[in-house]
Amino acid sequence: MEEPMCLIGNKENEEIIVNQEALQILLDITQPVVVVAIVGKYRTGKSYLMNKLAGGKNGFALGSTIQSKTKGIWMWCVPHPMKQGHTLVLLDTEGLGDVEKGDSKNDAWIFSLAILLSSSLVYNSLGTIDQQAMDNLHYVTELTERIKVKSPEGQAMDEEVDESGEFKRFFPSFIWCVRDFTLKLEKNDVPITEDQYLLDALELKKGLGRKVQDYNLPRRCIRHYFHSHKCFVFDRPVSTSNALQRLEKLQESQLEPEFVKKTTKFCRHIYENCNAKTLVGGYTVTGRLLGNLAVSYTEAIRSGSIPCMENAVIALAQIENSRAVQKALAKYEEEMSKNIGKFPTETQEEFLNIHQECEIEATKVFMGLSFKDENGEYLTQLIHDLAAKKSKYSLYNEEESAKKCKAILQNLSGSLESDISDGKFSKPGGFKQFLAEKNSLVDEYKSSKGKGVKALEILQEFLTEKETVEAAILQADQSLTIKEKEIEDQRVRTEAAEREKQILEEHNRRLEVDMENQKKSLEDHKRLMEEKMVEERKKIIEQNEWMIKEKLKEQEEVLKKGFSQESEMLKDQIKDLKKQNDEAANRSLFGEILEAIARPFAYALTARKKP
C-alpha cells in the first residue's frame, strides 16, 4: 500500500462498517501479519508514531487543530522491515474523547476493536501516568462488557468462570507511550527505567473502600488482561507550538535529539519484539484471516450483539476450511494435469500411483490451510470430492485407452478387412486362411505397447464384431466337414467365453487393487491427520504453559503485596490450565483420528463397491 486507507468507517450518525476496498487488500495478503494498533485521546500525536513505523513522515493524517483527523480505524500495510515473509499492518484509530462525536459508546467500540484486531496495542497519552491518565483509560474497565471469550452456549456450561482470566491468552501486548514527558525518571532519588515507571503506576492499593476499588480497577485490568507491558516516555518533539503544528513537514534535524532517539528506540522495539497475531491454539493470522476477523467483529457490533472471540474463530474456521478444500482440489487438478501425458497408463496400478501422489499433495495443502475441523466435516468433503475427481480421471484414462486400442486394431485390421471385402476367404480352405490372419492380428495387437487398461475389452469388442463374418466364412468353406465345422464353431465360442472370463477376472483384480489403494490412502490420511493433531495439541499445551508461567508471575506479585483474594483466584486459574494440559497430554489421538477419517473413507469404500 502506498498510503493508508480506512478499514472500518465510523461516520457521524452512521453505523460502523468495513471498507470493502481495504478488506480486499487484507484478503489478498497470505503472509502472517504483525498488527500494531494505536489508541489514545485525539490530538496526542498517535498518527506521527504510526507514520514513523511505516517508514515515512507522511501517510496517516496529522492534525494541527483541535479537530480529530482520524475517523474510525485506518490501515496501512507495509512489508515488515525485519521479519521476512511477514506484513506489518498498522491501525490508527480515531482519537478517544472526540468532542464532535459526543458518544462514549463509539469510543468504547473503537477501543475494543483495536484490541481484538491487534497483536500489539499502543496507548498514547500526554504528560504523565497519573490518575487522570488512568481515568482516561477507563475503556479497559469495560472490556468484560464489550468482549466475550466464549459463545453463550459455552458460557452456559461454565457460568461461574471469570472470562477475564482468558483475556491474557487472546489480548495483544500493551505499550504505553507517554508524550511530552517532563519529569525525571526517579523514585526516592534513585533512577528507574521507563518500564519500572509504568509498573509503579500500575501498583494496587490495599483496602476495601470504594475509592480504593475505583483506583485499582483500571490498574488491575491492565495488569491482568495484557500479557506484557512496555513503556516509552518521549520529550516534546519541538520547543514551540508553532513548530509542533508543522511536525510532519520538519526534518529530523529540526526535532529535539532526545525525541528522535526515543522514536527510533520505539520503532526498533516494535520491529524486533512484536509478534505475528495468533488465534487460540497458536494459529498464525494472515491478512486474509485478519480481514475476516474485522468483518466478523464489526458485524457483531452492527447487529447489537457483543463480539465473541470463540464465535469469530468458528466463523473463520468455516471460511478457511471451505477455502482449504477448494485449494486442495485445485492442487490435485494441477498435479494431475502434469500427468495427463502419461495416459493411458499401461495398468490400473500405474494410474492409482499417480492418483495417490496427487492426492497426498492435495491433502498436504488442506492440512496446511485448515484448522479446527474438529468433527472432520471438511476432510469428509475433501475426500468425497477427491473420489469424484479420481473417477473423472479414471474414466478419462479408460477413454484414452479405448481410443488407443481401437486405433491399433484399425491399423492392424486393414489388410484383413480388404481380404474380406475382396472375397479372398470365400473358397475351400478360406476359413483356415482367415483364422491364420485373425490370430496373427491378435498376436500383433497383444504385443503392441501403450494400449492401457481397456486392452482386453476392446479386443473382445473387435472379435465379437467379426463373429458373424467368421461364421459365414466357416459355413462357406466346402473343404470342411459338418463335424469339423461344429468343432470350429465350438472353439470360437470357447475362446470368446475365455476372453469374457479374463475380462471379468481383470475387472475384479482392478477392484481389489482399487480397494488396496483406498486402504493405503486411509493410512496416508491418518498419518497426516495425526501429525496435524499432534502439532495442534503441542501448540495448545505450549500456550497453556505460557499462560501458567504468566499467571505464576502475576500470583507472586500480588501475594507479595498482600492481595490474597487475587492470589487465590489466580491459583484456581493455574490449576485449571494444568488440568487442561494433563487431559490434552493423556488423551489418545487414535480415536479422534479414526473418527475424523473413517467416516469419509467408509463412504468412499462403499461407493466403490456399488456396481
C-alpha positions, -999 to +999 in steps of 0.1 A: +000+000+000+013+034-010-008+052+016-032+044+044-069+036+038-099+035+060-105-001+072-135+005+095-156+036+087-173+055+115-192+085+101-214+106+123-249+092+128-239+061+109-231+025+119-195+013+117-188-006+085-159-024+069-145-007+038-146-033+011-116-020-008-094-022+023-109-056+031-099-069-003-063-057+003-062-078+035-078-108+018-051-108-008-023-110+019-013-146+025+016-138+048+014-137+086+006-103+099+021-083+128-007-060+137+001-028+157-029-006+167-026+027+185-053+043+207-055+074+228-071+108+231-074+128+200-046+153+192-019+134+211+003+126+181-007+090+175-005+093+138+031+106+139+043+074+156+024+052+131+039+071+101+074+065+116+067+028+119+056+028+083+090+043+074+079+079+065+067+112+077+035+113+057+007+088+055-017+089+084-032+124+087-016+146+114-039+173+128-027+207+138-061+219+151-084+208+179-103+186+155-096+148+154-082+140+119-086+102+121-122+088+119-128+051+125-098+028+121-073+034+093-050+008+080-015+008+064+000-025+052+038-025+046+064-052+042+078-059+077+113-043+078+128-071+099+106-102+097+110-117+062+077-131+048+056-110+072+034-080+066+033-051+092-003-039+095-006-005+112-040+005+126-045+042+135-077+048+155-098+079+158-090+099+189-108+089+221-129+116+236-135+134+202-159+163+211-175+161+177-187+126+184-201+131+218-207+094+221-187+074+247-201+041+234-184+049+200-151+053+217-156+020+236-162+000+205-132+016+187-110+007+217-124-029+218-119-034+180-083-022+183-077-049+210-095-076+191-076-070+158-041-062+171-011-083+183+004-052+199-016-023+214+000+011+218-017+035+242-007+071+236-011+098+262+003+132+272+021+144+303+025+117+329+009+084+340-012+098+368-048+093+380-061+115+352-043+093+326-058+062+342-093+078+342-089+085+305-082+048+300-115+038+317-124+018+285-102-010+297-125-015+327-155-020+303-139-048+283-157-076+300-189-059+288-176-054+253-158-086+246-168-122+252-144-151+251-170-179+248-202-182+230-235-182+250-236-220+248-201-222+262-209-198+290-240-218+300-217-247+308-192-226+326-214-200+342-192-192+372-159-189+353-145-154+351-138-149+314-113-121+320-089-148+331-087-159+295-081-124+281-043-127+285-044-156+261-062-135+234-052-100+240-022-081+225+009-069+242+005-034+259+028-005+252+022+029+269+037+059+251+038+090+273+043+121+251+057+155+262+071+139+294+089+165+315+096+146+348+127+129+359+126+091+359+134+088+396+119+072+426+132+082+460+161+099+442+171+066+425+169+064+387+143+040+374+136+026+339+105+035+318+091+000+324+095+004+361+078+037+359+048+020+343+048-009+368+049+015+397+020+034+382+001+002+380+006-008+416-025-016+435-036-001+468-047-022+497-082-017+511-118-024+505-133+011+502-150+024+471-122+049+463-096+022+466-116-001+443-120+026+417-083+034+419-074-003+415-098-013+388-081+001+356-047-009+370-059-044+378-074-047+343-042-036+326-020-059+346-045-089+344-056-086+307-024-079+288+004-104+287+033-079+286+038-043+295+062-018+280+066+019+284+083+047+264+084+083+276+090+110+249+103+145+253+085+172+234+095+169+197+100+207+193+101+236+217+075+258+201+038+252+195+041+268+160+067+241+150+045+214+166+017+223+142+041+217+113+056+184+127+051+163+095+070+190+075+100+192+097+133+173+091+147+151+118+175+176+123+148+202+133+134+179+160+147+175+196+175+149+195+161+130+225+127+128+209+143+114+177+164+090+197+133+077+216+112+074+184+139+053+169+140+031+200+103+027+200+102+017+163+131-008+169+112-024+198+080-028+176+100-043+147+120-067+169+096-077+197+061-075+184+050-109+171+025-120+144-011-122+156-023-156+166-056-172+174-062-195+203-044-228+197-014-209+182-029-205+147-010-177+129-032-150+115-027-140+078-040-108+062-069-129+049-078-141+084-074-106+098-099-093+072-124-119+080-120-112+117-126-075+111-158-084+093-170-108+120-164-084+149-178-054+131-210-073+120-215-084+156-214-048+168-236-036+140-262-063+149-263-051+185-245-082+200-212-084+217-181-096+197-173-132+208-138-145+201-149-181+201-177-174+176-153-154+154-128-183+154-156-208+145-167-185+117-131-181+105-126-219+106-157-224+084-144-198+058-109-210+058-117-248+058-140-243+028-112-225+011-087-252+022-109-278+004-110-257-028-073-251-027-066-288-021-088-297-051-071-272-072-037-287-062-050-322-072-060-308-106-027-291-110-007-322-102-030-345-123-026-322-153+011-328-152+005-365-156-022-363-184+005-370-210+011-404-194-025-415-202-034-442-210-015-459-182-005-494-190-020-508-158-046-497-132-017-497-106+001-470-126-030-448-126-036-453-089+000-445-081-004-412-100-036-405-082-021-413-048+008-390-053-016-362-064-039-369-035-011-367-009-001-333-023-037-321-022-041-334+014-010-316+025-024-284+011-056-290+031-038-298+063-017-267+060-047-244+055-074-259+076-079-255+113-104-266+139-120-291+116-128-310+148-156-333+135-138-340+102-166-322+082-143-306+057-120-335+055-150-356+046-159-332+019-124-332+005-122-370+004-156-371-013-146-345-039-112-362-045-130-395-051-152-378-077-122-363-094-104-396-093-134-412-110-133-385-136-096-390-144-100-428-142-128-426-169-106-403-190-077-428-187-101-456-198-113-434-227-078-427-238-070-465-236-101-473-257-091-448-283-055-461-285-067-498-287-092-490-314-065-471-334-041-500-331-068-525-342-079-503-371-043-501-383-037-539-379-070-550-394-068-530-427-054-560-446-079-584-431-109-561-439-097-558-475-094-595-479-129-600-465-143-574-489-124-589-519-139-624-510-104-638-505-117-663-479-148-674-499-132-706-512-123-741-500-096-737-472-106-700-468-116-704-431-082-717-422-066-688-440-089-663-423-082-679-389-044-675-395-047-639-404-070-632-374-047-649-350-017-631-364-036-598-359-045-607-323-008-616-316+004-583-330-022-564-310-013-581-278+024-573-283+016-536-291+027-512-263+007-484-246-028-499-250-038-493-214-064-507-191-091-514-218-070-537-239-089-569-233-124-553-235-117-535-268-102-567-283-133-586-272-155-560-289-135-562-321-136-600-322-173-600-313-180-578-343-161-603-365-181-633-353-208-631-380-183-628-408-162-656-393-193-679-390-202-671-426-167-680-439-168-711-418-201-723-432-190-714-468-158-734-466-166-766-485-133-782-476-146-788-440-169-815-430-200-808-409-183-823-379-152-801-384-174-770-387-192-779-355-158-783-338-146-749-351-178-732-341-175-746-305-138-734-304-149-699-313-175-699-286-150-713-260-124-687-269-150-659-266-161-672-232-125-675-221-119-639-230-150-628-211-137-647-181-104-629-184-121-596-186-142-603-155-111-615-137-092-584-147-122-562-135-122-580-102-085-577-099-087-539-106-114-536-079-091-553-054-062-531-064-085-501-060-096-513-026-059-517-015-053-482-028-081-469-007-067-486+023-033-470+016-050-437+012-066-442+046-032-448+061-017-417+045-046-395+057-044-410+092-007-402+092-011-366+080-041-361+104-021-375+133+008-351+125-016-322+124-034-332+156-001-337+174+011-303+163-022-286+173-021-303+207+015-292+211+006-256+204-023-257+229-001-272+256+027-247+249+002-218+250-012-231+283+023-235+297+030-199+288-003-188+304+007-207+336+041-190+337+025-156+333-001-162+359+025-176+383+045-144+380+013-124+385+004-145+415+038-140+431+035-102+426+000-099+442+010-123+470+039-100+479+016-071+480-008-090+503-037-094+479-046-129+490-080-130+473-065-123+439-038-148+446-064-175+452-082-166+420-050-169+400-043-202+418-076-216+406-069-204+370-034-220+371-050-253+384-075-253+356-048-247+330-027-276+344-057-298+343-063-289+306-027-298+298-029-331+317-061-340+298-045-330+264-013-349+271-031-381+282-058-381+256-053-407+229-053-393+194-061-426+178-098-425+185-100-389+173-081-397+141-103-427+133-135-407+140-123-379+116-110-403+089-130-435+090-164-419+082-154-404+048-134-434+038-162-458+047-183-437+024-157-439-003-152-477+000-190-483+000-194-462-031-166-481-048-184-514-042-215-503-060-219-519-095 
